[in-house]
Structures are given as structure tokens and as C-alpha cells.
């Protein structure tokens, strides 16, 4: 399985968001490594929860900046955030309820979503902020 690296494509040119992206990528890498190493649910569960919390906190800070800067793409961007949070919630619920493990699909989804979202939606937002003097 292809992995993200914590030095991967997480820069959009806005310091706080670049930092938060690196934290999210690092959390995904931790989850992937634990799952691939066959670590017990007592390890992978908290890592998945940490990823969910970091992602939610990041989305809140990003959406607050979108609102305060009057970013024209805010509504669509926030809808994409909401869909990912719903997917993460479903992963967590299934993981807890069914005593299941994280599968390749779930890990690939998280990795691909993160890469795609940062490289397109967040990069566009970062460019817009930089063009409008926000840092």
C-alpha cells in the first residue's frame, strides 16, 4: 500500500494550516503503520480517534478563516469537510461496533482524500488568502 509521508504534499503557504496539515498527515501515517504492523486495536483505535480529532480541529480553524476572510469557495469547501467527517465517523462507528479492523479501502481513502484535498481545495484557499494579504 502506498503511504503518505509526514514530509509529503502538505504546504499551501499559510503557516498554521501547513502545520495542521503535517499533523494530520503524521496521524494518517501512524494509523497506516500500526495497521500494517498488525498492532492491536488498543493501539489502532486511539490513533484513529487522534486522527479524527486533529482533522475536526483543523477543519474548524480553516472554516473560521474562510468566514473571516470572506473566501468565495467557503460553502463548497466546508461541505467537503463535512463529508469527510461523516466518513471518519462511519469508520469509527464500524470500528467500535463491529470490532472490525481498518481495511485497505479505509486507509487508501484517508490517504487519497488528504492528498487530493490539500493539493486542490486547500491549495486554492491558500493562494486566495495569499493574494488577499492574509497569512
N, C-alpha and C positions, 0 to 999 in steps of 0.2 A: 504494500500500500504506500502510495506517495505521501510524504509527510510535509507539513509546514515546518519551517524553522523559525525560531524566535527572532532571527535577523531577516526574515522574509519581507514581502512587499507590504509594509505597514505604514509607510510615510505618506502624508498628504500635505505636509508643510505647516501644520498647526500643532505646536508643541504638545499641548495637553492631550490632544486626540492621538497624536503619534505615540505618546507614552501609553495611553489606554489601549491602543491597537496592539502594541507589543505585549501588554499584559494578557490580552485576550488570546493572541497567537500562542504565547507561552502556556496558557491554560489548556488550549487545544492540544498542543504538543505533549503536555503532561498526561492528559487523558489518553491520547493515542499510545504513548509509550507504556502506560500502565496496562492498557488493554492488550497490546501486542506482547507484553511480557507475561500475560496470564495472571496479573495481580488480582487478588481477591476483591470482591465487591466492597469490602470495608475500606479499601483504598480507592477504587474507581468511583464509588458513589460520591464521596466528599469532593473528589476532583471535578466531577461533573457539576455538582452543586456550586463549586467555586467558579467554574466557567459561566454558569447561568447568572450568578450574582455580578460578576465583573461585566458581563455583556449588558445586563439590565442597567447597571450604574452608568456605563458608557453611553448607552442609548439615551438615558435621561439627560446627561450633560450635553450630548450632541443636540438633542432636540431643544434644550433650553437655549443654546447658542443660535440655533436656527430661528427660534421665535424672536430672540432679542435683536438679531441681525436682519430680520425680515427676509430670510432666504426664500426665494420663489419656489424652490423644489421641496420645501419642508413637508408638505402634506404627503406626497408620494413617498418620500424618504422615510417618514415616520410609519407609514403603512408597511413598508418593507421590514422595518424594525419589529413591528407588531407581529408580522407573520413569522419571523424567526423566533421571537419569544414564545409564540404559540407552539412552534415545533419543538423548541427546547423543553417547554413544559410537558409536551406529549412524551418526549424521550424520558424525562424524569419520572413521569407518572407510570409509564410502562416499565421502566427500570425498577421502580419501587413495588408496583402492584404485582407484576408477573414474575418477580425475582429473576428477570432476564439479564442478559449481558448486553453490552453495546455491540452492535454488529458493524460490519464493514460499511454498510449503507449509511448508518448514522454518522460514523466517523468521517466518511467521504463527504457527506452532506455538509457537516460542520466546517470541514476544511475548505471545501469548494465555495460555500456561501461566504465565508470570511474573506477568502481571496477575491472573489468577484465583487463583493460589496465594497471592500476597501478600494480596490482598483478602479471601480467605476463610480458608484454613488458617493462615497466619501471623498474620493479624489476630486470629483466635480464640486462638491461642497467646499473643500479646502481651497480650490482655485478661486471659487466665488468669494470666499472670505478674504483671501489674499488680494484679489482685485479690488475689494471694497475696504481695504485698510484694516482688516480685523486679523488679529494674531492671538 
